[in-house]
Amino acid sequence: MNKQAYLLFLIIFGVNFLQSQTKVGGVVNDGTGATVPFANVVFANSTSGTTTNEEGEFYLQAEENFDTLVISFLGYKTLKVPLNSSVNLDMEITLEQEAASLDEVVIYRGKTSKKNNPAIDILRKVWENRRTNGVNAFKQYSYKEYEKLEFDINTIDSTLIESRIFNGMEFIFDYADTNSVTGKTYLPMFINESVNKVYGDNVLNEEKEVLLGNKNSGFNQNRNLIDFVKDVYDDYDIYKNYIKFFDKSFVSPISTTGIDTYNYVLSDSAYIDNKWCYNIVYYPRRENELTFKGDFWVNDTTWAVKNINLETTRDVNINWIKQVYIEQDFKVLNDSIFLITRDFFMADFGLNKKKSSRGVYAKRTLLFDEYEFDNKKPASFYSQPVYNPQSHAYDRSDEFWEQNRLEELNKDEKGIYVMLDSLTKTRAFNRLYDLATIAQSGYVEFDGWDYGPVYSTFGFNDVEGVRTRFGGRTYFGQNDPWRIEAYGAYGFKDQKFKYGVAAKFLLDPKSRLIVGGGNRRDVEQLGASLTNSTDVLGRSLASSALLNVGDNDKLSSINLSVFAVEMEPLKNFTVRVGANYRELKPASPGFSLDYYVDEDRTIIDSEINQTEFSTIFTWMPGRKVSGYGVERNVVNEEDFPTLFLNYSLGVKDVFNSDFDYKKVQFFYNQPLLIGGLGRSNVSFETGKTFGAVPLGLLSVVPGNQTYFALYNTFPTLDFYEFVTDTYSAIHLEHNFNGRLFSRIPLFRELNLREIVGFRAVYGDISQESKNIDASGLPLIAPNSDPFYEYSFGIGNILKVMRFDVHFRGNYFENPDARSMAFTIDFGFHF
């Protein structure tokens, strides 16, 4: 969640005005003083309009001059309001009820009927015809896509303008303007434009994007921010049952399950582009669910959506988002096909949902043109290259953009390029930018190298006591072909110095051929993961053990040297061949890794020296990355499965190595969005070691004696409680995203989220490995029955905390067995 943390940091520092031609805003009420939600507000003789929100409030602006505002609502007389000037804000408008329609008003404002409802009859026609519309109606298709991404700081006021934060940057407020949806004043801070040619084949189920041009201003060297912006805007289809963004599944108003989630009202009918269309207004049946409110127009012969507006309600259970607004337009290709021409998305980020709170607008505009159909291309055309920098696309001329923009930039957007060019040259801005970068990456940037991670500067464990760590990495740019990382650490209790150093070099970008290696001498908690890693500078669990359940008295000293060659022959499929040498010995007093050297079990050694060769295959289908250097950023971090297969060979007598063995490990992780039921994650891992090995080389079932959540561990197990050389484990977790709590009045307003989990492991240990063990620890494996535990959790506590209670299911007879455990976790989640 580092990307979200970065965004929230920008919000904290979030930051006369250029006028559009006509601006109106205010509130609509009825004769009794009650507000009128979802009323239609349009400029007379135009298609520019909006609807009032739940409180009857509205804001509308247009580039043209208008002198009349029209307000209408089912059950009320249509009202025309003269506009005396180009700016009319804080208006109070009262509608007069039509007595003959009072019953309809009650139906509209409450729960509408699912029977004898003409709006739902039309919706069913949409369901019946939805597969015949758009590009899915053709075997092959192609089109040009223009995308515009923008970040704006909103709620600009005198307090902000006069803040000392912006000393030396006051000129930026000359570029402020008013948002056409919310009416808030905003300051553009980032813009990214791109033009793509998209090809698709519905027979092959393949699609390919070719980047023709890309241009941005503002943070243009910070790949993480740009990737975050890209990841926010997931592709969505209103005809599918769920619309996914911000890691959530919102029920689409066009969904076949929509009648259980929304109220629908047939509001109007009119000709649009010479097609007779019906207007349907919709709004949620229940509060706090992942739903929208708005309206859509449907053609009366094709039953295709011509235009749709979607807006989240203020009580929707999503963090840091005050409002999401979506608008899509479709054009008529012929009598049966409608194609999308425009897709606008806006999210209003904020630390809270108060109207007056400052935040950031994230906006995306997609425009589509130059559609072509049934132009078949060979299957090889759709193969995705591993190496695709397309550097020419980032250096396009002004003439290219004038020809390929499908809509001209407005005056505010043109000003962003000018403003940001000046802004990045000011010291004050660069200070803020550096602070935001540290918060996001954990590194302090210098010329050619970074210090960090700053979060690892201090630690604690029973062996080292208080521990200090200082490290850094080389960094010249986001596409560096090589990188060196190193750290040094000192424990004030054991008074010993530790270190780690690693380097990797990209030799061939086309095949992603990378060589790397390094060495680490440190104190480590072995057995923190079933699936082994030979990452030299991996996270040290021992360094964050200030709060433990019981004694953390089983730490080891490790001297690890690694060399590896890696390549990516196919996109998202990597092959890694490596060798490592380990020296292991106990670091905690009273802890032993002893083993018998001879068959008579008379000679004992307390240190393990082991040479190991490994071949690792990793496949991550659907992963999206950016950059083409030795390290790349993952854009969609939690949206793709991971498959990992490792074959390791331990070789005796190579560099004084002690054991011969073979080890096979397989790991599979799958995130799942289950419609409106929330999000699940499933992981499975299994492995086997062939040959007798001592405790230090066995597969320890990972316990967790801390109070913090650790990935794929068993919180009710102590370290080394179960030891195996053959194992299979499964971890299941499901987050309901507040679906259950939203139905409980006392919990509804807290926006809490329900989480359930289940974990199980089965394993055994061979008699040969038991025979050579001299550690004195009881080598227990969960071989009579699978060990299991289950958990119940509450997430989104104060928006940043999660609390879980874990229950052991069996093996209560183990020494000092814990029947229950508690863990907490912190992070920014939508």
ABEGO torsion letter per residue (X at the ends): XAAAAAAAAAAAABXXBBBBABBBBEBBBBAAGBBBBGBBBBBBGBABBBBBBAAGBBBBBBABBBABBBBBBBGBBBBBBBBABABBBGBBBBBBBBAAAAAAAAAAABBBBABGBAAAAAAAAAAAAAAABEAAABABBBBBBBBBBBBBBBGBBAAAAABAAABGAAAAAAABBBBAAAGBBBBBABBBBBBBBBBBBAAAGBBBBBBABBBBBEGAABAAAAAAAAAABBBBBAABABBBBGGBBBBBAABAAAAAABBBBBABBBBBGGBBBBBBBBBBABBGBBBBBEBBBBBAAAGBBABBBBBBBAABBBBGBABBBBBBBBBBABAABBBBABBBBBBBBBABABAABBBBBBBBBBBBBGBBBGBBBBAAAABBBABBAGAAAAABBAAAAAAABABBBBAAAAAAAAAAAAAAABAAAAAAAAAAAAAAAGBBBBBGBBBOBAAAABBBBAAAEBBBBBBBBBBAEAABABBBBBBBBBBAAAGBBBBBBBBBBBABAAAGBBBBBEBBBBBBBBGABABBBABAABBBAAAAAABBBEBBAABBBBBBBBBBBBBBABBGBBBBBBBBBBBBBBABBGBBABBBABAAGABBBABBBBBBBBBBBBBBBGBBBBEABABBBBABAAABBBBBBBBBBBBBGBGGBABBBBBBBBBBBBBBBBEAAEBBBBBBBBBBBBEBBBAAABBBBBBBABABBBBGBBAABBBGABBBABBBBBBBBBBAGGAAAAABAAAAAAGBBBBBBBBBBBBBBBAAAAAABAAGBBBBBBAABBBBBBBBBBBGBGGABBBBBBBBABGAABBGBBABBBBBBBEBBX
